[in-house]
Amino acid sequence: MAKATWSGKTIAESDATVVVEGNQYFPPTAVRTEFLKPSDHTSVCPWKGTAHYYHVEVAGMRNDNAAWYYPDPKPAAAEIKDRIAFWKGIRVEA
């Protein structure tokens, strides 16, 4: 069971994550979306495509662009479509 936590709150928890490049990609249904706020930030991976981001907010604290997902990944990364991964101090344990 993989679990993502930040500031004492569980952000995501699932036994159906997909691991790519050491990152746990959680199914959208396993993520507590009340902690996610839309971001305009994007980045491009040569083989996965364009990543879109969320800010993570817990108890009035905000972690900018700390979650990302690929809404339209390239074919090589199709298995992570719409799955959400975390970084920037969000603890992910598997």
PAKOL-421500 format. One record per atom (N, C-alpha, C): residue in one letter; residue number from 0; x, y, z; atom name. Coordinates in steps of 0.05 Angstrom, whole numbers, plus 32768, in hexadecimal, padded with zeros to 4 digits. Last residue first. Example, Ala and Ser with C-alpha at 12.3 -4.5 7.8 and 13.67 -1.06 7.14 Angstrom:
REM residues 2
  papa  tipa    c1    c2    c3  voke
     S     1  8101  7FD3  808E     N
     S     1  8111  7FEB  808F    CA
     S     1  8102  8001  809D     C
     A     0  8108  7F8E  809C     N
     A     0  80F6  7FA6  809C    CA
     A     0  8108  7FBE  809C     C
REM end
This chain:
REM residues 94
  papa  tipa    c1    c2    c3  voke
     A    93  8078  8043  8005     N
     A    93  806B  802C  7FF7    CA
     A    93  806D  8013  8008     C
     E    92  806D  8087  8011     N
     E    92  8077  806E  801A    CA
     E    92  8069  8057  800C     C
     V    91  807C  80C9  8007     N
     V    91  806E  80B2  7FFB    CA
     V    91  807C  8098  8004     C
     R    90  8073  8109  801F     N
     R    90  807F  80EF  8025    CA
     R    90  806F  80D8  8018     C
     I    89  8082  8143  8000     N
     I    89  806C  8131  8006    CA
     I    89  8078  8115  8008     C
     G    88  80AF  815F  7FEF     N
     G    88  80AA  815B  800C    CA
     G    88  8092  814B  8013     C
     K    87  80A9  815D  7FB6     N
     K    87  80AC  8176  7FC5    CA
     K    87  80A4  8173  7FE3     C
     W    86  8076  8131  7F9C     N
     W    86  8092  8137  7FA2    CA
     W    86  8092  8150  7FB4     C
     F    85  8049  8100  7F7D     N
     F    85  8050  8116  7F90    CA
     F    85  806E  8119  7F93     C
     A    84  8018  80F0  7F4A     N
     A    84  8031  80EB  7F59    CA
     A    84  8038  8104  7F69     C
     I    83  7FDE  80D4  7F2F     N
     I    83  7FEA  80EB  7F3D    CA
     I    83  8002  80E2  7F4D     C
     R    82  7FC4  80C3  7EEE     N
     R    82  7FCD  80BB  7F09    CA
     R    82  7FDE  80D2  7F15     C
     D    81  7FB8  80D1  7EBA     N
     D    81  7FA8  80DC  7ECF    CA
     D    81  7FAF  80D3  7EEB     C
     K    80  7FDE  809C  7EA3     N
     K    80  7FCA  80B0  7E9B    CA
     K    80  7FB9  80B7  7EB3     C
     I    79  8004  8075  7EA9     N
     I    79  8001  8088  7EBF    CA
     I    79  7FEE  809F  7EB8     C
     E    78  8004  8054  7E7C     N
     E    78  7FFB  8048  7E95    CA
     E    78  7FF8  805D  7EAC     C
     A    77  801C  8071  7E52     N
     A    77  7FFF  806F  7E54    CA
     A    77  7FF5  8065  7E6F     C
     A    76  8050  807C  7E44     N
     A    76  8048  8081  7E60    CA
     A    76  802A  807F  7E64     C
     A    75  8055  8074  7E0E     N
     A    75  8066  8064  7E20    CA
     A    75  805F  8067  7E3D     C
     P    74  8030  809A  7DF7     N
     P    74  802A  807D  7DF9    CA
     P    74  803B  806D  7E0C     C
     K    73  802E  80D4  7E23     N
     K    73  8037  80C7  7E0B    CA
     K    73  8032  80A9  7E0E     C
     P    72  7FF3  80E9  7E48     N
     P    72  800F  80E0  7E45    CA
     P    72  8015  80D5  7E2A     C
     D    71  7FCC  8112  7E5B     N
     D    71  7FCE  8108  7E40    CA
     D    71  7FEA  80FF  7E3A     C
     P    70  7FD1  811F  7E90     N
     P    70  7FB6  811B  7E85    CA
     P    70  7FB6  810E  7E69     C
     Y    69  7FFA  810E  7EC1     N
     Y    69  7FFB  8110  7EA3    CA
     Y    69  7FDF  810B  7E98     C
     Y    68  800A  8133  7EFD     N
     Y    68  7FFC  811E  7EEE    CA
     Y    68  7FFF  8123  7ED0     C
     W    67  8023  8145  7F3E     N
     W    67  8021  8148  7F21    CA
     W    67  8013  812F  7F15     C
     A    66  802D  816F  7F77     N
     A    66  8021  8157  7F6B    CA
     A    66  801F  815B  7F4D     C
     A    65  8042  819F  7F85     N
     A    65  804C  8188  7F93    CA
     A    65  8040  816D  7F89     C
     N    64  803A  81D6  7F7A     N
     N    64  8041  81C3  7F64    CA
     N    64  804D  81A9  7F6F     C
     D    63  8046  81EE  7FBB     N
     D    63  8042  81F4  7F9F    CA
     D    63  804B  81DD  7F8D     C
     N    62  8026  81E1  7FF1     N
     N    62  803E  81D7  7FE5    CA
     N    62  803A  81D9  7FC7     C
     R    61  800A  8207  8026     N
     R    61  800A  8200  800A    CA
     R    61  8025  81F7  8000     C
     M    60  7FE0  8204  805F     N
     M    60  7FFB  8205  8054    CA
     M    60  7FFA  81FB  8037     C
     G    59  7FAD  81FE  8072     N
     G    59  7FB6  8219  806C    CA
     G    59  7FD2  821B  8061     C
     A    58  7FAA  81C5  8075     N
     A    58  7FA8  81D6  808E    CA
     A    58  7FB4  81F2  8089     C
     V    57  7FC7  81BB  8038     N
     V    57  7FBF  81AE  8051    CA
     V    57  7FC0  81C2  8067     C
     E    56  7FCC  81B6  7FF3     N
     E    56  7FC6  81C8  800A    CA
     E    56  7FBB  81B7  8021     C
     V    55  7FF4  81B2  7FBB     N
     V    55  7FE9  81A2  7FD1    CA
     V    55  7FE5  81B5  7FE8     C
     H    54  7FE8  81C2  7F78     N
     H    54  7FF3  81CB  7F91    CA
     H    54  7FE6  81B8  7FA6     C
     Y    53  7FF3  8199  7F3E     N
     Y    53  7FE1  81A3  7F53    CA
     Y    53  7FF2  81AE  7F6A     C
     Y    52  8004  8198  7EF8     N
     Y    52  8009  8198  7F14    CA
     Y    52  7FF2  81A1  7F25     C
     H    51  8014  816F  7EBF     N
     H    51  8005  8185  7ECB    CA
     H    51  8007  8182  7EE9     C
     A    50  8044  815D  7E8F     N
     A    50  8039  8159  7EAA    CA
     A    50  802B  8173  7EB2     C
     T    49  8047  8144  7E4E     N
     T    49  8044  815C  7E5F    CA
     T    49  8036  8156  7E79     C
     G    48  8070  8109  7E46     N
     G    48  805E  811E  7E3C    CA
     G    48  805D  8135  7E4F     C
     K    47  8094  80DF  7E4C     N
     K    47  8079  80DD  7E59    CA
     K    47  8066  80F2  7E4E     C
     W    46  80C3  80EA  7E32     N
     W    46  80B6  80D1  7E2C    CA
     W    46  809A  80CE  7E38     C
     P    45  80D2  811F  7E41     N
     P    45  80D5  8116  7E25    CA
     P    45  80C6  80FC  7E1F     C
     C    44  80A6  8146  7E66     N
     C    44  80B8  812F  7E67    CA
     C    44  80BA  8124  7E4B     C
     V    43  8099  8187  7E79     N
     V    43  8098  8174  7E63    CA
     V    43  80AE  815F  7E68     C
     S    42  8069  81A7  7EA5     N
     S    42  8084  81A1  7E9D    CA
     S    42  8083  818B  7E88     C
     T    41  8040  81DD  7EBE     N
     T    41  8044  81C4  7EAF    CA
     T    41  8062  81C0  7EAB     C
     H    40  8014  8202  7EE8     N
     H    40  802F  81F9  7EE2    CA
     H    40  802E  81DF  7ED1     C
     D    39  7FE5  8213  7EFC     N
     D    39  7FE9  8217  7EDF    CA
     D    39  8004  820C  7ED6     C
     S    38  7FC2  81E8  7F29     N
     S    38  7FD9  81F9  7F23    CA
     S    38  7FDB  81FC  7F05     C
     P    37  7F8C  81DA  7F57     N
     P    37  7F97  81DC  7F3C    CA
     P    37  7FAF  81EF  7F3A     C
     K    36  7F98  81B7  7F93     N
     K    36  7F8F  81D0  7F87    CA
     K    36  7F9C  81D3  7F6B     C
     L    35  7F88  8183  7FBF     N
     L    35  7F95  818B  7FA6    CA
     L    35  7F88  81A4  7F9B     C
     F    34  7F6C  8171  7FEA     N
     F    34  7F86  817D  7FF0    CA
     F    34  7F94  8187  7FD7     C
     E    33  7F3F  815A  7FD6     N
     E    33  7F3B  8173  7FE5    CA
     E    33  7F56  8180  7FEC     C
     T    32  7F4F  812A  7FC0     N
     T    32  7F50  8141  7FAF    CA
     T    32  7F4A  815B  7FBE     C
     R    31  7F72  80F8  7FD3     N
     R    31  7F5F  810A  7FE1    CA
     R    31  7F60  8126  7FD3     C
     V    30  7F78  80C2  7FA8     N
     V    30  7F83  80DC  7FB0    CA
     V    30  7F6C  80ED  7FBD     C
     A    29  7F63  8097  7F8F     N
     A    29  7F71  8092  7FA8    CA
     A    29  7F7C  80AC  7FB5     C
     T    28  7F50  80A5  7F5E     N
     T    28  7F3C  809F  7F73    CA
     T    28  7F49  809A  7F8E     C
     P    27  7F7E  80AA  7F3F     N
     P    27  7F70  80C2  7F48    CA
     P    27  7F5C  80BD  7F5E     C
     P    26  7FB3  807F  7F54     N
     P    26  7F9A  8082  7F45    CA
     P    26  7F8B  809B  7F50     C
     F    25  7FF6  8098  7F5A     N
     F    25  7FDD  808F  7F66    CA
     F    25  7FC6  8092  7F53     C
     Y    24  8035  8086  7F4D     N
     Y    24  801F  8094  7F40    CA
     Y    24  8005  8088  7F4B     C
     Q    23  8072  808D  7F6C     N
     Q    23  8058  807F  7F6E    CA
     Q    23  8043  8090  7F61     C
     N    22  80B1  808F  7F4B     N
     N    22  809A  809D  7F56    CA
     N    22  8081  808C  7F56     C
     G    21  80D9  8074  7F31     N
     G    21  80DA  8076  7F4E    CA
     G    21  80C3  8085  7F5B     C
     E    20  80C8  8073  7EFC     N
     E    20  80E0  8083  7F03    CA
     E    20  80E1  8088  7F21     C
     V    19  808B  805F  7F11     N
     V    19  809A  8067  7EF9    CA
     V    19  80B0  807A  7F03     C
     V    18  805B  8034  7F29     N
     V    18  8075  8040  7F2F    CA
     V    18  8083  8046  7F15     C
     V    17  8018  803B  7F39     N
     V    17  802B  8033  7F24    CA
     V    17  8045  8042  7F29     C
     T    16  7FEE  8021  7F6E     N
     T    16  7FFF  8035  7F61    CA
     T    16  800F  8029  7F4B     C
     A    15  7FC9  8005  7F8D     N
     A    15  7FC8  8003  7F70    CA
     A    15  7FD7  8019  7F62     C
     D    14  7FC0  800D  7FC0     N
     D    14  7FD0  7FF6  7FBB    CA
     D    14  7FD1  7FF1  7F9D     C
     S    13  7FC2  8050  7FDC     N
     S    13  7FB9  803C  7FC9    CA
     S    13  7FCB  8025  7FC7     C
     E    12  7FB6  8092  7FEE     N
     E    12  7FBD  8078  7FF8    CA
     E    12  7FB1  8063  7FE5     C
     A    11  7FC5  80D8  7FFA     N
     A    11  7FBD  80C2  7FE8    CA
     A    11  7FC6  80A8  7FF4     C
     I    10  7FCA  80F9  8026     N
     I    10  7FC1  8105  800D    CA
     I    10  7FB7  80EF  7FFA     C
     T     9  7FC4  80FC  806A     N
     T     9  7FC7  80E9  8053    CA
     T     9  7FBA  80F5  803B     C
     K     8  7FE6  812D  8090     N
     K     8  7FCE  8123  8083    CA
     K     8  7FD5  8110  806D     C
     G     7  8015  8144  80A4     N
     G     7  8004  8134  80B5    CA
     G     7  7FEA  8129  80A9     C
     S     6  802D  815D  8079     N
     S     6  8023  816D  808E    CA
     S     6  800F  815D  80A0     C
     W     5  801E  8128  804E     N
     W     5  802B  8142  8051    CA
     W     5  801E  8151  8068     C
     T     4  8024  80E8  802E     N
     T     4  801C  80F9  8044    CA
     T     4  802B  8113  8043     C
     A     3  8010  80B0  800A     N
     A     3  801D  80CB  8008    CA
     A     3  8012  80DC  801E     C
     K     2  801C  806B  8005     N
     K     2  800E  8080  8013    CA
     K     2  801E  809A  8010     C
     A     1  800F  8029  7FEC     N
     A     1  801E  8042  7FEB    CA
     A     1  800E  8058  7FF8     C
     M     0  8011  7FE8  8000     N
     M     0  8000  8000  8000    CA
     M     0  8012  8019  8000     C
REM end
